[in-house]
């Protein structure tokens, strides 16, 4: 429902008694100017009527007319959902969402002990500070059945102290298999905070799926990446790893060397994404470290590398990258981006063409060399023709 209104929710609340045995309930809207606290009161009545509810998905992004009282109505209904196993709650850019509301939500989560999957999105909620993260950390710690946690908060105000308490909250989730955390756009988290977080992350021995986003974290340094890499090494069951470090301008090739050592020890990797674009200190040397760490991984099916607008990348970096691709015998989907790398020439691309002819399991390709001024249209067309002729390749996207 794109534009939910108070009246619409009220009407739904009147009929919800007839569907009290419903196990799954989803309600999504965004940018609603007419939805107010009164509508959330009706929403609470709907949820209260669904006695058998096990899966609840709610999304109210950019709904600016809801105040703290409306979120209180919602929380009071959630506390009744004692059989809930899946909770997805998106309140992006909710300007009236306060730390008190998050504290109340945290206390509610502690009582929903059957929860196995939690998805929370609070990005662009600018009033959230360390206290909110501390409370949420406490609530996660009490959910011993939790198998999947996805948390996208607003991190502008998060400091090392808040991250420390949040980290301690998740470190005891012994059956957690999937973790997705976003800490982007932060200028307060230091290497010490990353170290504490990494220590807790290393305790999650059952983890198989990990996604971390530190985009534009201004204090993220090589020391922090060394701590993170050391902890990732311990997660021997990891199959899917997505790591975004876009625009972390303090990072250098030294940091990537730690990450390369870590990758070398993760032998079950099937899906890996490395987002390193807009890191001006990354060069061929760092690219070599990463590729050598992944070389020969037998199970990798999906590989994405974003290395645009970094430091100097030359043909030698592309040569080593090509050797990596040639060693990935199971590769089915490939994405890479070397936009605005001014020193990649025909030699580098010719080597890539040779390698692509050998990747027999490849099914999807998404490639960009936009802004690479030394690559002529002729050589790019040759590259495209090579891919178009390749048997089994179903999807091709090349951005020159």
WOWOCOR-V511991 format. One record per backbone hydrogen bond with DSSP energy under -1.0 kcal/mol. NH is the residue of the N-H (numbers start at 1). CO is the residue of the C=O. Records with the same first field share a line. If there is no record, write none. Layout:
NH: CO ; CO
//
This chain:
9: 5
10: 6
11: 7
12: 8
13: 9
14: 10
15: 11
16: 12
18: 15
19: 16
22: 19
25: 55
27: 57
29: 59
30: 2
31: 61
40: 36
41: 37
42: 38
43: 39
44: 40
45: 41
46: 42
47: 43
48: 44
49: 45
51: 49
52: 20
53: 50
54: 23
55: 23
56: 86
57: 25
58: 88
59: 27
60: 90
62: 92
66: 63
71: 67
72: 68
73: 69
74: 70
75: 71
76: 72
77: 73
78: 74
79: 75
80: 77
81: 78
82: 80
84: 81
85: 54
86: 54
87: 117
88: 56
89: 119
90: 58
91: 121
93: 123
94: 91
95: 93
97: 94
102: 98
103: 99
104: 100
105: 101
106: 102
107: 103
108: 104
109: 105
110: 106
111: 108
113: 111
115: 112
116: 85
117: 85
118: 148
119: 87
120: 150
121: 89
122: 152
125: 122
126: 124
128: 125
133: 129
134: 130
135: 131
136: 132
137: 133
138: 134
139: 135
140: 136
141: 137
143: 140
144: 142
146: 143
147: 116
148: 116
149: 178
150: 118
151: 180
152: 120
158: 155
163: 159
164: 160
165: 161
166: 162
167: 163
168: 164
169: 165
170: 166
171: 167
173: 170
174: 172
176: 173
177: 147
178: 147
179: 209
180: 149
181: 211
182: 151
183: 213
185: 215
194: 190
195: 191
196: 192
197: 193
198: 194
199: 195
200: 196
201: 197
202: 198
203: 200
204: 201
205: 203
207: 204
208: 177
209: 177
210: 240
211: 179
212: 242
213: 181
214: 244
216: 246
217: 214
218: 186 ; 216
220: 217
225: 221
226: 222
227: 223
228: 224
229: 225
230: 226
231: 227
232: 228
233: 229
234: 231
235: 232
236: 234
238: 235
239: 208
240: 208
241: 271
242: 210
243: 273
244: 212
245: 275
247: 277
248: 245
249: 247
251: 248
256: 252
257: 253
258: 254
259: 255
260: 256
261: 257
262: 258
263: 259
264: 260
265: 262
266: 263
267: 265
270: 239
271: 239
272: 302
273: 241
274: 304
275: 243
276: 306
278: 308
282: 279
284: 312
287: 283
288: 284
289: 285
290: 286
291: 287
292: 288
293: 289
294: 290
295: 291
297: 294
301: 270
302: 270
303: 333
304: 272
305: 335
306: 274
307: 337
309: 339
311: 282
318: 314
319: 315
320: 316
321: 317
322: 318
323: 319
324: 320
325: 321
326: 322
327: 323
328: 325
329: 327
331: 328
332: 301
333: 301
334: 364
335: 303
336: 366
337: 305
338: 368
340: 370
341: 338
344: 341
349: 345
350: 346
351: 347
352: 348
353: 349
354: 350
355: 351
356: 352
357: 353
358: 355
360: 358
362: 359
363: 332
364: 332
365: 395
366: 334
367: 397
368: 336
369: 399
372: 369
373: 371
375: 372
380: 376
381: 377
382: 378
383: 379
384: 380
385: 381
386: 382
387: 383
388: 384
389: 385
393: 390
394: 363
395: 363
397: 365
399: 367
//
